[in-house]
Structure formats: C-alpha cells, structure tokens
C-alpha cells in the first residue's frame, strides 16, 4: 500500500465535504496522473471505501448532503428557486426535487434524487450578491431566490411575500439588469 500513499483515503475522510468530483479528489491528493487516480477511485468504489453517486461524483458513504450534490453536477451553481422559496415559507408547495441555478438547463436524476437545473445568464450566476456560502455549497437568500423565480419564470404565484425584505429585493434586482424584472417586483409589492 506504500506506493499509493498519495492516494490516501484519509484525506477524503478528513475533508468536511460530503460529495467529491474527480477534480476535487485530484486536488486533495495532489497528483496529476489521471489514469492512476481513476484506477484508485475504481478500486475504492469496488471495495466500498468510496460510494459512487454517479460517474465522476463520489461520497464517503450514502449519507451525503443532497444540496451539496446538486451544486456539484454542473459548476458554478447554487441552490435556489422552489427549494429556497419552500424552505423560507414564500411558497407552500413541497417539492422533493432540488432546484439549482447554473449555466445550463437540465433535469437530472441520480441516486434517487431529482435535480432541476435552470440556466441563468453568467453575469447573474457569477454575482455573489444574495448568495450564502455554506460549508460545502452555495444557496440563495430568500430575496435572491424570489428574484431568480421572477426572472426565470413567466408567471409565478407566491403564497407569502411578507417574509421578504423589500429593500434587499430592490437592491438585488439591480444585478439582473432587466427593466421588466423591476416592473414585476413593483407589481408584486404594490398588489
């Protein structure tokens, strides 16, 4: 096992991350020989020392953070839309699907978890205003999630806007550089 010292599982197990892409593992191990990395990962998954969630994405075991997974499939990405809106009580509908904003639109189902990825312009995606950096993933504030929904959906019904900070909403709305969005926001708050 000495020749595999660089490919130490301890580095993965000690990491606060629960989900790892192949790139994450390469960075943790500090090696550049991708064929050897793939071989070690393959050995570790066969011996159940690593859990393969989907091709190129792994975890220490089956008890990984699903929100972290959702933001690792396509990066950059952050959790938003219905996932945040429901959690914050802005909509009352429950969704098992995790909603993520990224640079493309996809529906993904992996390890029995449905993930809906919605495309947003790079200027918005890469702007960190209204994004909270959790330990291993990014998630929109309720105000940012509200604006993402207004921006991405033609018509959307919100059950409870009272929990939103109106000042923050109008402040964050500027990053979308969209006059129609500002009009929509004004309409929702004047109604």
N, C-alpha and C positions, 0 to 999 in steps of 0.2 A: 504493500500500500504506500510505501515511501515515495515511489515515483509519481504518485498522484497527489502529493502534498498541496500543490497549487489548487487542486480541485476539491478543496476541503468543504465538506457539508456543514461544518461548524460555522462557517462564515454566513451561510444561508440561514441556519437555525438561530443564530445570534441576531440577525437583522430584525428590525421592527416591522419590516414589510411582511405581508402575508401572501402576496402574489408577485411572481417574478417572471419577466420576459427573459428570453435567451440573452438579450443585450444586458439586462440587469445582472445576470449571472456572470457573464463575461467580465463586466466591470468589477463585481465583487471578487472574483477570482484573480483578476489582473492578468489574464492570459490572452493571447492573440490567435492561438491555433484553434480555429473554429471546428475543425473535424474532430479534434480531441475533446473539445467542450461538448459537442453533440454526442460523442461516444460516452462520455462520463454521465451526462444527463440521462441518456438512454439506459445506461447501467443502473443509475439511481432510481429511475422510474420502474424498471423491471423488478428491482429488489424492494420496491415500495418505500424507499427512503425519500423520494420526492413524488408528489402527486401531479400527474399531467392533467391540467384542466382542458386545454386544447393545444393544438400544435403551436409550439413556441411560447406557451404560457404555463407556468408551473406554480405549485404552492408546497408548503411544508407538509400539509395534510389536507383533509377535506374541510377543515374548519378555517376557511379563509374569509376575508372581508369581501363581500359581493360588490360593494361600491368601488373598492379598490380594483377589483377585476374589471368592472365596467369601464374604468378610465384607462386601463392598460391595453385594451384591444386595439384601439387606434389613438395615438397620441399626437398632439396635445388634445386633451379632453377634460371636461368637468361635468359633474352630476348637476342636473338642473331640471327644468320643466316640471312635469307631473310628480316626479319623485320628491322634489323640494316643496312644490305647491301643496301636495297632500300632507307632507310631514309638518308643514307650518300652518295648516288649517285654512289655507286660501281656497282650496277645493276640497270637497268632502268625499269624492270618489276615490276608492282604494285601487291601486294598480300593483300587481306583482312584478310587472316589467320595470326595469330600471331605465330611466331616461337620461341620456347623456348628450351633450353638445360637443361636436368636433368638426373636422374639416370635410366630412362626407356624410351621406345619409346611408344607413344600413340597419337591417334587423338581424340580430344575432341571437342564436340560442346555443348556449354552451353549458354543460354540466347542469342541465335542467333549469337554467336561469335565462329568462328572456331579457334582452337588452335592446333598446331602441336608440339609435344614434341619429341625431339630426344635424344637418350641415348648417353652419353659420359662417359669415364672412370672416376671413383671417384677422382683419383689423379688430373685430369684436372678440373673436376667440382668444386672441393673444393679449387682450387688455385685461389686466388682473383686477380692475375695479369691481367690487361686489363679489369677488371670489374669495372663499376662505380656504386656506391651505391646511387641510387636516394632516395627520401624521403621514399618511401614505396616498392620499388622493386629494383632489380639489373639488369643492362643492360651491354652488352659487348661493348667495344670500337670498332670502325670500323676495327682496326687491329685484334682484338681478334675474331670478327665475321668472318672476312676473313679466318683466320686460322681454326676456327671451321668448316667452309664450306669445306675447303680443306681436313680436317681430316675426316669429316663425309660422304662426297660425293665422289664417284669415279671420275667422270669428271664433272667439273662445269665451266660454262662460266661467266666471269666477264666483264662488259661493260667498266669500268673505274677504273684502278688501280692507276691513277695519284694522287688520294686524300689520298692514304695510305702513312704513314711514314715508309719507308723501314727499317730503323734502329729499330723501335719499332716492326715491324713484325718479324725480325730475332731474336730480344731479346725475344719476347713472344713465338716464335716457340720452344724454349728450354723446355717449360713446358709440351709439348706433348710427349717428349722423343721418337721421331719417325724419323728415318733417311729418310724414304720415303717422309715424310712431308717436311723436309728440302730441299730435291731434287726438290719437286714440287714447293716450294717457289722460289728457284733459277731459275727454268724453267720459271715461270711466270714473274719474274723481268728481266730476260735476253732476253725474247722474244721481 
